[in-house]
Amino acid sequence: MHRKFEDTYKHKGLRNGLTDKLRLKGIKAEAVLMAINSVPRHFFIPSEFEIHAYEDKAFPIGSGQTISQPYTVAYQSQLLQLSIGDKVLEIGTGSGYQASILLACGAIVYSIERHAELSKQAAKILKLIGDKQLHLKVGDGTIGWVEQAPFDKIIVTAGAPSVPKILFNQLKENGYLVIPVGNDTKQKMVRITKLPGNELKSEIFEDFSFVPLIGKNGWK
Ligand code: SAM
């Protein structure tokens, strides 16, 4: 059946509710909250789960993968401290929802996904939303995107066993890498800052549970 993509007043009302909930959970970055309030998350969710799109939950999106919970998306986006025009690399396009939030915050987004089917579906929805500052690629994001480096910010949306050095190398000076690091069930959110002289600062935040980052510099 042909799916209709409509963003109704009801959806907008549900998004207001979700935005309020994220504010109560501690998200403070106004640009991120405004992005959550404007991006139609239900477009990125398989039709059978569409009515639940504005609950603060992760959902399956095919290929054994998930669209992250809105709180997680907002949390990672907030840690990036985005400025308009930032060049951002995302590892794990998945549904394309996180990419859409970054775009709504004014970033220029480069996003890599290892599953071609997911990348194709994300491209379709992101085209429908109509943002031009987006570049998608199918491949192993654990090696980064060397032709497009350096990046102001890098966000990894799958759980890594450790911080891939190659991603740190592709950051600009004073850039941030936000990455969940841990085992296959639980990870700590980590923010790495690339200080002058290639020095590294590491900050550790809350626990999350992501699908695994699989690749040369991830899980095998
Ligand atoms: N950002 C996504 C969203 O908004 O829907 C979340 C996607 S899901 C939590 C993580 C994604 O990372 C999955 O789609 C998975 O296939 C992808 N992934 C895992 N390892 C990868 C790798 N080495 N390179 C690129 N994508 C990878």
Boltz pocket constraint, residues with backbone or C-beta under 6 A from the ligand:
constraints:
  - pocket:
      binder: B
      contacts: [[A, 63], [A, 65], [A, 66], [A, 67], [A, 68], [A, 91], [A, 92], [A, 93], [A, 94], [A, 95], [A, 96], [A, 97], [A, 98], [A, 99], [A, 112], [A, 113], [A, 114], [A, 115], [A, 118], [A, 139], [A, 140], [A, 141], [A, 142], [A, 157], [A, 158], [A, 210], [A, 211], [A, 212], [A, 213], [A, 214], [A, 215], [A, 216], [A, 218]]
      max_distance: 6.0
